[in-house]
Amino acid sequence: MEIVYFTLVGIGLYFVSDWILDRIETSRGRPFENRSVIFFVIILVLAVVSFQLLGRLMHS
């Protein structure tokens, strides 16, 4: 069952990261040149935090 939770969180993180990047670009007024790198950094940070929290909740 854990794999289902991690997969669902990962899918959600993809959409949340895209939304965050769109908000940043909108407030900036133009798209980033290295959009994929910035997207990767956003999703990486969110994934590390989310998966740590999910792991702690599953094992407590």
Summary of the structure (lengths in Angstrom):
residues: 60
radius of gyration: 13.7
end to end distance: 15.3
largest distance: 44.5
contacts: 132
relative contact order: 0.16
helix: 85%
strand: 0%
